[in-house]
Amino acid sequence: KRALPLSLLAASALSDLDVLKTSELIVHCFLDGNIAPFSDPHDWSIFLKRCPQVRNMLVVYIDIGAIGADKDGQPPASYGTLLRPTEEGRAGDRVARSARFMGSYKEFKAHCRDLPGLVKAHVALWADVPLYGFHDDDFSTRLQALNELRSEGIPCVFTFGGEVQEPQAPPMPQKLDHFAKESIAILSLALGFRKLAPWHWNRFIVPLERGPQGILAGHAVLGVQKPGAPGVITPKAVREALKRRKIEALTAFKLPQLGGRQEQRKFLEMRDKQWQAFCQHLQMQGRVPAMGPNCDQEEKRRQMMEWQQFVGEPLRA
């Protein structure tokens, strides 16, 4: 409930976005309901409590994911319709509300053209949306939205998934997933987005599953980007720009294959035994595990390599 609001707050603070000082704040939150539908409400009161200058905020969740048709070939009844806003947080007399829309950003703009206070956002929040998506149609829909944001000069906050270190777990190199790397390349190399703040590993993650070394998490990394010059960039132009940088093809998104609970428990038990043995190995050498923000970084890197050798994993750069 809190990871997404706190991620937006962190990104705003890192880049000094004006959203922290906007009295009536409008956020367009892009999502793909085939990946993360956000069916449960978020606690936006935590954002209001930390931003006293924001009196009211409205978060519009725009589901730009591909949809299926019913037996008659018709889209869902809610497609192309802005659902009535509901309260999702309060701090005294200041209120956060959210509304939902299913459809492309172009369809959202057309549907809300008579609501000028709603149709243009102060900030766009892309919540773990891989920019290519599952297929070319997804890519075109996402690119259309990004072109619209570029034309209006709206700053964007992006979050993507990755593998992060589990608290109190052995040190490990944190890794972006492949789709996050491709998305960041599209933004910087093809669309001309510029960083308002460097990409950061995010404290406010959503654990999804155990990965090869750590935790596969949503919102693992966040960045704040400023659109480049206005103009329409086509999928063909994006591919040509990436090809010049030796990125030959874009990868269709695949949902992670989540393992069963029994396999997770066995893995945790094995890793715990390995970690205890590794700690004993360090103690025999008069050393302690390099953990926490104040540890020696050189010793931490050394121990990361030693740990990978200890458990029989290939060394990573």
N, C-alpha and C positions, 0 to 999 in steps of 0.2 A: 504493500500500500504506500510506502514512503519512499521507495528507491527512486522512482521517476521524479516526483517533486523535488527531492533532495539533489538529484542529478542536475535538474534545471537550475536550481539554486547555486550549486557549485560552479556550473558553467558560467552563469551570469556573474558570479563573483570573480572568477578567473579572468574574464574578459572585460569586466566593468561595463556590462550591457546596461542600457538605460531602463531595462524592464524592472530593475530593482527600485526605480524611482517613478514608475508610471502609475498614476492613480487608478485608472481604469484599464487594466491589463488584458489584452487579447492574445491567446496562445493557440496556434494551429498545430496540433499534435498529429503527425502522420504515422500510421501504423499499417501493417498487413495482417488482416484477421486470420489468414492462413498460417501465420507464424506465431503471432502473439495477439490474441483478440482483445486483451484487456477487459474481460467480462466483469471483473470485480472493480469496484470504485477505488480511486486513489485518495489518499489523505492530503488534500491540498491545503488544509489548515496549517500544516507544518511550514508551508511556504509563506503564508500570510503572517505567521508569528515572527518570522525572521525578516520580513520586509514591511516595516511599519508604514512606508510611504505608499504601498499598494493598498488601495481601499477596497477595490473589488476586482476579481479576475474571472475570466471566462475561458475555459479550455475546450476547444472544439476538437474532438477526436475524429479524424478523417481517415476512414478505412479505404485505402486505395488498392487493396489486394483484389486479385481476380475472383469472381464469384461464379457459382454454377447456376444453371437455370432449372426450374421445376419441370414436371412432366409435360407441361404445356409450352415449355420454352420461355417462360417468363422469369425475370429476376425476382429476388425476395421483395415482399411488399414494402419493406423499409428502404429499398434502394432509391437513391436520388432524393431523399427527404430528410430534412434536418429535424431530428427529434428534439422535443421540448427540453430546455435546460433543467437540470436538477442540481440541488445543492450537494457539494462534495467537500465542504470544509467551512469553518467559521472561526474568526478570532474577534471576539466582542461583537461589534456591529458591522464588521467587515466580512464579506462573504465570497467564497469561491464556488463557482458553478461550472458544470460541464454539459456539453451537448454532443450528439453523435451524428455523423453523416457517413453513409456508405456510397462510394462512387469516386470518380476521378476529381482532381482539384478543379478542373475546368467546369465540371458539372456542379461542384459546390459553389463556385463563383457565380455561375448563372442562376442557381437556385436562390442565392442570398443577395442578389444584386440590389434589392430594395432595402437591404440592411447594411448601410455603409459602416456602422459601428462594429460590425461583425465580420464583414467580408475581407478586411485587411488586418493582418496580424501585426503585433509588435515584434514577435519572434516566432519562428517555426521550429518545432521540436520533432526530429526524426528519431523515433524510438525503435532501434534495432531493426531498421528496414534495409536489407541488402539491396543495393541500387539496381542490380540487374534483375533480381527476382528469380522466378521459376522459368520464365520464357521471355521471348521478345516482346510480347504484348505488355507484360509487367514492366519491362524496361522502358517502353514508350510512354506508359502512364506515369512512371516516376520521373522521367525526363521532362515530360510536359509540366509537371508540378514544379520541378527545379527551374525550368525556364521562366515560369510565371513569377517565382520568388526572385529570380535574377532581375526581371523587368521592374519589380517594385523595390528592389534593394533591401529586402527583408533579411536580417541576420538569421542564421540557422544554427541550432545545436543538434549535433549528431551523437548518438550512442550506438555502439556495436558490441558484439559478443567476443569472448575470448576465453582463454584458460588462465586462471589466476591461482595464486597460492592460497591454500587453506589456512585459516588462523591456527597458530601453534603447530603448523606442519613443517616438514623439512623445507629448506630453501629451494626455490626452483625459478627458472626463467619464465616470466609471464609471456603469453603468446596471443597475438591477434589470430582470429580464425581467418581462413582464406577469403571468405566473402567480405569480411571487414577490410582486408588489404585491397581487394579489388575496388570496393566502394570508395576508399580514400584516394586511390589512384584516379578514379573517374572524376572526383571532385577537383583534385589539384591539377591533374595533367590535361583533362579534356574540357572541363567546365570553367576553369579559371577562378575557382573559389580561393579566397585568401584567408589565412589563419588570423583570427582575432586573438586566439590563445593557442598555445601548443597542445597537441593531443596529450591527454593525461589518463593514466590508469585511475579508474573511478573507485572511490570507497563504497559507493552505494550500489551494490550489485544485487542481482537476483540469481541465486544458485540454481542451476538446472540439473546437473548430473556430474558424476565423477569422471574426470578426464584421465588421460594417460599418466599425468603427474599431479595435477591439482584439481580444480573445480572448473567445469564449464559453466560460464555465467553470462547472463544478460546484463546489458549496460556496463560491460567490463571496461570499456574505454570511452571517453567523451572528448569532443572537440567543438569549438565554436568557429564558424566560418562566415566570411562576408562574401556576398555574391560579387562576381566580376561584372564587366560591362554588360548592359542589357543586350539581348539578342537571342534568337532561336537557334539552338544547337541540336542537330538531328542525331539519331542513333548511329547513322553512317559516319558522321563527323567525329563522334566519340570514339568509334572503333578505329578510325584512321589515326586519331591523335594517340591512342594507346599503342597502336601498331608501331608508330614511330619510336615509341619507348620500349619496344620489344615485348609488349603484352599482346599476344597474338589472338587470344579468344577469351570471351567472358564465360564464366562458369555458372550454370543453372544451380540455383539454391537447392539444397537438400536438407530436410529436417534431420537433426541428430538422432541417431539410433540409441534410445535410452535403454540401459540394461535393467535387469530385474533387481529387486531388493536383496535377494539371496546372494547374487553375484557381487553387489555392492558391499554387503557385510563381509564376505570372504576377502574381498580386496582390502577393505579397511583393516581387518585383523592382520593380514599379511604385512601391509605397510606399517602398522603399529609395531610389529615385531622387528621389522627391518630398521625402523627408526630408533628403537631402543638399543639395538645392537650397534647402530652407527654412533649413537651418543656414547656408548661404552668405549667404542674405538677411539673417539676423540678424547675422552677422559684419560685413557691410557697414555695419550700423547701430551697430557697436561693442557688440553684445550677444551673450550665449551662451545656449544652450538651458537653460531652467529645469527641471532634473531633480534627483531625489533628495530625501530627507526634509528637507534643510536649505536648500532653495532658497527664494527669496522667493515667497510664495504669491500676492501680487498680480501679480507678473510672470508667474507660471505661468498664472494665469487669463487674463491678456492674451494670452499666447502660444497658449493653447488656442483662443481665438477667432480669432487670426490664422492658425493652422494650418488650421482649418476653412474659412476663406475661401480660403486658399492652394490647397487641394485641391478646392475647389468643392463643399464639403458645406454643407448648411443649418446656420445657427447654432442652437445648443441653449442652453436656459436653464440 
